[in-house]
Amino acid sequence: MKQQDNIRIILEGIIDKQLKHNQPPETLQTYNRLVDNAYTDEEARLLISRALQIELYRLMHFAEPFNKNRFLKNLHQLPDLPDVD
């Protein structure tokens, strides 16, 4: 299994948990908003994973802690893709 596949599986697990436990609630709100706007389940989850990837990237490359405010801002802006900065 490729590293990219492992990362995808991890991201899917995190998103599943966030949706199931409604924590943070903004993840479920974003998911519902995207689905209500004609995105498929898979597309909505992929977009949400982009916001999560920003936080993981900054953690791995810059040793920054998870920035909840940036994550929530990026969720709010979806389907526009977030910037890494």
KOLFI-666981 format. One line per field, with one value per atom (N, C-alpha, C): residue in three letters; x, y, z; atom name. Coordinates in nm, 2 decimals. Atoms other than C-alpha are relative to their C-alpha. Layout:
KOLFI-666981
res = c(ALA  ...)
u = c(X  ...)
v = c(Y  ...)
w = c(Z  ...)
atom = c(CA  ...)
***
This chain:
KOLFI-666981
res = c(MET  MET  MET  LYS  LYS  LYS  GLN  GLN  GLN  GLN  GLN  GLN  ASP  ASP  ASP  ASN  ASN  ASN  ILE  ILE  ILE  ARG  ARG  ARG  ILE  ILE  ILE  ILE  ILE  ILE  LEU  LEU  LEU  GLU  GLU  GLU  GLY  GLY  GLY  ILE  ILE  ILE  ILE  ILE  ILE  ASP  ASP  ASP  LYS  LYS  LYS  GLN  GLN  GLN  LEU  LEU  LEU  LYS  LYS  LYS  HIS  HIS  HIS  ASN  ASN  ASN  GLN  GLN  GLN  PRO  PRO  PRO  PRO  PRO  PRO  GLU  GLU  GLU  THR  THR  THR  LEU  LEU  LEU  GLN  GLN  GLN  THR  THR  THR  TYR  TYR  TYR  ASN  ASN  ASN  ARG  ARG  ARG  LEU  LEU  LEU  VAL  VAL  VAL  ASP  ASP  ASP  ASN  ASN  ASN  ALA  ALA  ALA  TYR  TYR  TYR  THR  THR  THR  ASP  ASP  ASP  GLU  GLU  GLU  GLU  GLU  GLU  ALA  ALA  ALA  ARG  ARG  ARG  LEU  LEU  LEU  LEU  LEU  LEU  ILE  ILE  ILE  SER  SER  SER  ARG  ARG  ARG  ALA  ALA  ALA  LEU  LEU  LEU  GLN  GLN  GLN  ILE  ILE  ILE  GLU  GLU  GLU  LEU  LEU  LEU  TYR  TYR  TYR  ARG  ARG  ARG  LEU  LEU  LEU  MET  MET  MET  HIS  HIS  HIS  PHE  PHE  PHE  ALA  ALA  ALA  GLU  GLU  GLU  PRO  PRO  PRO  PHE  PHE  PHE  ASN  ASN  ASN  LYS  LYS  LYS  ASN  ASN  ASN  ARG  ARG  ARG  PHE  PHE  PHE  LEU  LEU  LEU  LYS  LYS  LYS  ASN  ASN  ASN  LEU  LEU  LEU  HIS  HIS  HIS  GLN  GLN  GLN  LEU  LEU  LEU  PRO  PRO  PRO  ASP  ASP  ASP  LEU  LEU  LEU  PRO  PRO  PRO  ASP  ASP  ASP  VAL  VAL  VAL  ASP  ASP  ASP)
u = c(0.08  0.00  0.09  -0.07  0.13  -0.02  0.01  0.19  -0.13  0.11  -0.07  -0.13  0.12  -0.33  -0.02  0.01  -0.25  -0.05  0.04  -0.29  -0.15  0.15  -0.63  -0.08  0.08  -0.75  -0.01  0.00  -0.64  -0.10  0.09  -0.82  -0.14  0.13  -1.13  -0.05  0.04  -1.13  -0.03  0.02  -1.09  -0.13  0.12  -1.37  -0.12  0.11  -1.60  -0.03  0.02  -1.54  -0.06  0.05  -1.60  -0.15  0.14  -1.93  -0.09  0.07  -2.04  -0.03  0.00  -1.97  -0.04  0.03  -2.06  0.10  -0.10  -1.73  0.12  0.08  -1.66  -0.13  0.13  -2.02  0.02  -0.01  -1.89  0.03  -0.03  -1.77  -0.13  0.13  -2.12  -0.08  0.07  -2.27  0.06  -0.06  -2.02  -0.04  0.04  -2.10  -0.14  0.14  -2.47  -0.02  0.01  -2.43  0.05  -0.05  -2.22  -0.09  0.09  -2.46  -0.13  0.12  -2.75  0.02  -0.03  -2.57  0.05  -0.02  -2.55  0.13  -0.12  -2.22  -0.03  0.03  -2.21  0.07  -0.06  -2.11  0.15  -0.14  -1.77  0.07  -0.05  -1.72  0.01  0.00  -1.82  0.11  -0.10  -1.59  0.14  -0.13  -1.30  0.03  -0.02  -1.35  0.03  -0.03  -1.36  0.14  -0.13  -1.04  0.11  -0.09  -0.87  0.03  -0.02  -0.93  0.08  -0.07  -0.80  0.15  -0.14  -0.49  0.09  -0.07  -0.39  0.06  -0.05  -0.36  0.10  -0.10  -0.18  0.13  -0.12  0.06  0.08  -0.07  0.14  0.06  -0.05  0.19  0.13  -0.12  0.43  0.12  -0.11  0.63  0.05  -0.04  0.64  -0.02  0.01  0.57  -0.10  0.10  0.27  -0.11  0.12  -0.02  -0.12  0.13  -0.36  -0.06  0.06  -0.52  -0.15  0.14  -0.89  -0.07  0.06  -0.98  0.03  -0.03  -0.80  -0.08  0.07  -0.96  -0.15  0.14  -1.31  -0.02  0.01  -1.25  0.01  -0.01  -1.14  -0.12  0.13  -1.45  -0.11  0.11  -1.67  0.02  -0.02  -1.51  -0.02  0.02  -1.56  -0.13  -0.08  -1.62  0.13  -0.12  -1.35  0.12  -0.11  -1.02  0.08  -0.08  -0.82  0.15  -0.15  -0.46  0.07  -0.08  -0.18  0.03  -0.04  -0.10  -0.11)
v = c(-0.12  0.00  0.12  -0.12  0.34  0.09  -0.10  0.62  0.08  -0.09  0.83  -0.08  0.07  0.55  0.00  0.00  0.53  0.13  -0.14  0.91  0.01  -0.01  0.89  -0.08  0.08  0.61  0.07  -0.07  0.81  0.12  -0.11  1.12  -0.04  0.05  0.93  -0.04  0.03  0.79  0.12  -0.12  1.13  0.07  -0.06  1.27  -0.08  0.08  0.98  0.02  -0.02  1.03  0.14  -0.13  1.40  0.01  0.00  1.34  -0.07  0.09  1.06  0.07  -0.06  1.25  0.15  -0.15  1.60  0.08  -0.07  1.72  0.03  -0.12  1.98  0.01  0.00  2.06  0.06  -0.06  2.27  -0.10  0.10  1.96  -0.06  0.06  1.81  0.11  -0.11  2.16  0.02  -0.02  2.19  -0.12  0.12  1.83  0.02  -0.02  1.90  0.11  -0.11  2.23  -0.04  0.05  2.07  -0.10  0.10  1.78  0.07  -0.07  2.02  0.08  -0.07  2.20  -0.09  0.10  1.89  -0.07  0.08  1.75  -0.14  0.13  1.38  -0.02  0.03  1.22  -0.01  0.01  1.14  0.13  -0.14  1.49  0.08  -0.08  1.65  -0.04  0.05  1.43  0.04  -0.04  1.50  0.14  -0.14  1.87  0.03  -0.02  1.85  -0.05  0.05  1.64  0.10  -0.10  1.93  0.10  -0.09  2.16  -0.07  0.07  1.89  -0.02  0.02  1.83  0.12  -0.12  2.19  0.00  0.01  2.14  -0.11  0.11  1.81  0.04  -0.05  1.97  0.09  -0.10  2.26  -0.07  0.07  2.02  -0.08  0.08  1.79  0.09  -0.08  2.06  0.11  -0.11  2.34  -0.02  0.03  2.17  0.09  -0.09  2.40  -0.09  0.08  2.28  0.02  0.00  2.22  0.14  -0.13  2.56  -0.01  0.02  2.52  0.11  -0.12  2.87  -0.01  0.01  2.82  -0.11  0.11  2.48  0.03  -0.04  2.62  0.10  -0.10  2.91  -0.07  0.07  2.67  -0.08  0.08  2.45  0.10  -0.09  2.76  0.05  -0.05  2.86  -0.11  0.11  2.52  0.03  0.08  2.44  0.07  -0.06  2.70  -0.07  0.07  2.52  0.09  -0.09  2.66  0.01  -0.02  2.79  -0.07  0.06  2.63  0.10  -0.11  2.96  0.03)
w = c(0.00  0.00  0.00  0.01  -0.09  0.12  -0.11  0.16  -0.02  0.03  -0.02  0.03  -0.04  0.03  0.15  -0.15  0.40  0.05  -0.04  0.43  -0.03  0.04  0.25  0.10  -0.09  0.48  0.14  -0.13  0.79  -0.01  0.01  0.66  0.00  0.01  0.58  0.14  -0.14  0.94  0.09  -0.08  1.09  -0.03  0.05  0.88  0.05  -0.05  0.96  0.15  -0.14  1.33  0.03  -0.02  1.31  -0.04  0.04  1.12  0.10  -0.09  1.35  0.14  -0.13  1.67  0.00  0.01  1.54  0.07  -0.07  1.67  -0.10  -0.03  1.56  -0.08  0.08  1.45  -0.13  0.13  1.17  -0.11  0.10  0.99  -0.06  0.04  0.98  -0.08  0.07  0.89  -0.14  0.13  0.60  -0.09  0.08  0.48  -0.05  0.03  0.49  -0.11  0.09  0.31  -0.14  0.13  0.03  -0.06  0.05  -0.01  -0.05  0.04  -0.02  -0.13  0.12  -0.30  -0.11  0.11  -0.52  -0.01  -0.01  -0.41  0.05  -0.05  -0.37  0.14  -0.12  -0.04  -0.02  0.02  -0.18  -0.03  0.03  -0.32  0.13  -0.12  0.01  0.10  -0.09  0.21  -0.05  0.06  -0.03  0.02  -0.02  0.00  0.15  -0.14  0.38  0.03  -0.03  0.37  -0.04  0.04  0.19  0.11  -0.12  0.49  0.11  -0.10  0.72  -0.05  0.05  0.50  0.02  -0.02  0.54  0.14  -0.14  0.92  0.01  -0.01  0.88  -0.07  0.07  0.63  0.09  -0.08  0.86  0.13  -0.11  1.15  -0.04  0.04  0.96  -0.05  0.06  0.78  0.08  -0.08  1.03  0.15  -0.14  1.36  0.07  -0.06  1.41  0.06  -0.06  1.64  -0.09  0.07  1.49  0.03  -0.01  1.42  -0.02  0.02  1.48  -0.07  0.07  1.37  -0.15  0.14  1.04  -0.06  0.05  1.00  -0.03  0.01  1.06  -0.11  0.11  0.83  -0.14  0.12  0.56  -0.03  0.02  0.61  -0.05  0.04  0.58  -0.15  0.14  0.25  -0.11  0.09  0.09  -0.08  0.08  -0.20  -0.05  0.04  -0.26  0.07  -0.06  -0.19  0.08  -0.09  0.10  -0.06  0.02  0.06  0.11  -0.10  0.25  0.11  -0.10  0.42  0.10)
atom = c(N  CA  C  N  CA  C  N  CA  C  N  CA  C  N  CA  C  N  CA  C  N  CA  C  N  CA  C  N  CA  C  N  CA  C  N  CA  C  N  CA  C  N  CA  C  N  CA  C  N  CA  C  N  CA  C  N  CA  C  N  CA  C  N  CA  C  N  CA  C  N  CA  C  N  CA  C  N  CA  C  N  CA  C  N  CA  C  N  CA  C  N  CA  C  N  CA  C  N  CA  C  N  CA  C  N  CA  C  N  CA  C  N  CA  C  N  CA  C  N  CA  C  N  CA  C  N  CA  C  N  CA  C  N  CA  C  N  CA  C  N  CA  C  N  CA  C  N  CA  C  N  CA  C  N  CA  C  N  CA  C  N  CA  C  N  CA  C  N  CA  C  N  CA  C  N  CA  C  N  CA  C  N  CA  C  N  CA  C  N  CA  C  N  CA  C  N  CA  C  N  CA  C  N  CA  C  N  CA  C  N  CA  C  N  CA  C  N  CA  C  N  CA  C  N  CA  C  N  CA  C  N  CA  C  N  CA  C  N  CA  C  N  CA  C  N  CA  C  N  CA  C  N  CA  C  N  CA  C  N  CA  C  N  CA  C  N  CA  C  N  CA  C  N  CA  C  N  CA  C  N  CA  C  N  CA  C  N  CA  C  N  CA  C  N  CA  C)
***
